[in-house]
Amino acid sequence: MIELGELNDPVVIAAFAGWNDAAESATGVVDHLIKVWDAELAGAIDPEEFYDFQVTRPLVGFDDEGVRRLTWPTTRVYVAHPDGLDHDVVLVRGIEPNMRWRAFCSELLAGLDDAGVRLVVVLGALLADSPHTRPIPVTASSSDPELTDAWDLEPSRYSGPTGITGVFADACGRVSIPAVSIWAAIPHYIAHPPCPKATLALLGKAEELLDISVPLGDLPDEAQAWQRGADELSAEDPEVAEYVATLEQQRDTTDLPEASGEAIAAEFERYLRRRNTD
């Protein structure tokens, strides 16, 4: 059982490693927020009931003091009190369970509901026919009609297999906690983790929706380094270069939200807020 205690109008940002986390882009956002917001570990779900340890194995390593430690796969919950925000943020950094997903979501939501969470943002990343030379496509959707109208989101229209992100978002709705899902589309031909460009894109969309400004740290430099590496890979292989050119042509013939006036204005507003908080 996760007990968060009294929090100030908290918002949840959650990501789960595994099928929903192409190139570790979504969990990369939560890892970044834990670091820059100096979030404190508030609790973890007992993994015994939800993970097959032959599939998702525990890890053996050493801590900062050189002591050998065993780390079990689980979902951890952190609490952050970011400067400049009038509410707290709960960060959920998990691993997609191997079993008993409904019980897993119920246990996680019990702690969130007791803390008075008013909104859940679930992050995900998938592999797609997306050229690395263009902005990472990011979409935000919700099954909550009021949230969809208020934030001008896309209603959820996906039909097909889902992961723990979809199950968790559905479970939030069943206990009347509004939930929004933010997804990034990762170039499938260069999907080796990490993908800081996608992490940066997801973070930017979360900033826009939540009207917050997050210190970016080394993320922009890491994204540029990833871009250079992807460009070099494309230049060294004529077949890859030809394929990328085809994807670029397909992408450029469609309306790009990233190039719209509204998107440019939103990005400029985020820049100004971030500059004022530095």
N, C-alpha and C positions, 0 to 999 in steps of 0.2 A: 504494500500500500504506500502510495506517494502522498506525503503531507507537506503542502507548501506554506501553510500558515497564512497570515494576513498579508495580502498584497494590494497595491494601489491600482485598481482598474486594469488588470493585466491583459496583455495580448500574447498569444502563443505563436512562435515560429518553429515549425517542425520539419525534419528531414530524416529519411531512413535509408541506410545503405542497402545495396542490393539491386533488385530488378528495376526499382524506381529511380536509380541514381547513376545515370550514364556518366562515365568519366569522373565520378565522385563530385559532380558539380553542385548538387543540392546540399549534401552534407558539408561541402566546402564552405557554403554560406554560413551554416550554423557554427562550424569550427571557427570561422573568422569572427563572428559575433561574440562567441565565448571569449575569444582572446581580446578583442578591442574594447569590449564592455566589462572585462574582468568579472565574468559571471561566476557565481558560486554554485557548486554542486549541491542540489537540494534532495536528491534521492534517485533511486534506480529500481527498475522492475526486476524481481527475482527471475533469473533466466531459466530456472529448472523446468518450469511448466510450458515454456514457449519455444525453446530452441533445441534442435537436434545437434548435439555436440560433435557428432561424426560428420555433419554437413557444415556447421558453423563452429569451428573449433576454438577453444580457449587459446590464448597466447601467453607464452612465457617470455619475460624480458627483465630488464633491470630499471629501477627507479633512479632518480637524480642522485641518490646517495649510494648507488651501487648495490642495493639490496635486490635479490632476485624476487620477482613478483609474478603471480598468475592472474591474468585478466580474463574474466568470463565475458562472452558476448551477451550484450544486454542493451536496454534502452535507458539512457540517463537523462535526467531533467535538471536544468540549471535555471537560476534566477539572476536577472540583471537589473540594475537600477541606473540606466544610462543618463548621463548628464544632459540637461536640456529637455528631457521628456517629462511630461506630467503623469506618466504611468509606468508601471513595471513591465518587463518582458520576460516571459518564460520560454526557454530554449529547450527543445526536445531533440536530442541527437541519438537516433536509434539504429537498429539493424532489423530488417524485415524478419519477423518471426517465421519459424518453420512450421508452426502448428498453433491451433486454438486462437485464431485471429480475433474472433468476437470477444473472447474472454480477455485477451490482451488489450483490446481497445477499451473495454469496460473498466479494466483496472487503471489504465492510464487516464481515462476521462473522469474517473471518480475523484482523483486528486485535483485535476484541473477545475472540475465543477465546484468542488469545495472552496477553491481559491477565488471563485467569482470571475473566471475568465470570460471576457466579452467577445473575443474573436480569435479564431484559429487560422493561421496561414500555413498551408502545407506546400512544401517545395518538392519539385521533381524534375528529372531530366531524362530525355529519351534520345535514341539514335534516329537520325532522319537524313533525308537527301538535302542537306544544307551545306552550301559552300563555305569554307573557312574564311574566305576573303570578304565576306559580308557580315553585317551585325548578326549575332546569334538571335534567332527568332525566340521571343518569349511571349507566352500567352497567359492570361489570367481568366479564370472562370469560376462560377459558383452555381450551386443548385438552390441557393437561397434567393427567392425573388426580390426581397427588399434590398439585399446586398447588391444584387445584379443591377437593379435600377439606380441605387444610390451612387455606385462607383462606376456605372456604365461598363459593366463586365459582360463577357460573353456567357450566355447560359451553357451549362455543361451538356454537350451533345454526343460525347464519346460513347460508343457502344462496343463492347468486347472485353477481353480479359483485363483484369485490374490487379494492382498490387496493394500493399498495405496502405499506401497513400490514399487510394480511392476508398478503401474500407474505413479508414480512420476518418476521412472527411464525411462519409455517409453516417458514421456513428456520431459525429459531432451534431449533425442535423437532427438526429433522432433524440438528442437530449437538449435541443433548442439552443445550441451554440453555433452561431454563424461561422461558416468556414469558406475560405477561398483557396483555390489551388493555383499555383504559379509553376509553369513548366517551361523548360528551355529545350530547344532542339539542337542536339550535338551532331556535327559532321560525322557520319558513320565510318568514314574511311580514315579518320584520325581520332579514334575514340579512347586511346590509351590515357588513363588518368595520370595527373590531374588535368583539368581544363579550366584554368583561371579566367579565360575569356568568358566562358559560360557562367562561372560563379559570379563574376562581376556583373553580367547581364541580369541574372536572377536577383542579385542584391539591389541593383538599380530599380527593378520593377517593384520590389518590396518597399524600397524607400519611397517610391512614387505613391503607392497605394496607402501606406501607413503615414505618409507625410512626415518622414523622419530623415535625418542626415546621419550617415554612418561613416566614421573614419575608415578610409580605404587602405591605409598602410601600404604594403608592398604589392597589393593586388594589381594596380595598373601596370607596374613594371613587369610583373609575372605574366600578365596577359599579353603584353607586347613581346616578351620573349617567346611565349607559346606561338604567337602569330608568326614571328620570324622563323621558328622551327617548322611550322606548317608550310610556310612559303618555300623553304628550302627543300622539304620533302616533295612538294609539287614540282619544283623546278628540276629535280633530279630524275623524275620518272615521267616520260612523255605521256604514258597512258593515264597517269593520275592527273597531269596537267590538262589533258584533253577532257577528262571527265569533269574536272573542276570548272572548265570553261563552259561545258554544257549546263552544269548546275547554275552557274552565274547567269547565263542567258535565260534560263527558266525563271530564276528569281527576279531578274530585272524586268521581266515582262509583266510582273504582278505589282499591285500596289504595295509598297513597303511601309508598314506602320512606322518603322524606325526612321523613315525619311520624311514623314509628314510634319507639317508645321507645329501641330500640337505636341508631337514627340520631342521635337527640337526645343520647343519652349519649356517643356517639362524638364528636359535635361539641363537647360540653362538655369532653371529655378533651383534644381538640386545642387548645381555648382555654386550658386550664390549662397545657399544655406550652409553648405560645407565650408566655404571660405569664411563665413561669418562665425563659425564655431571653432575655427583653427586658432 
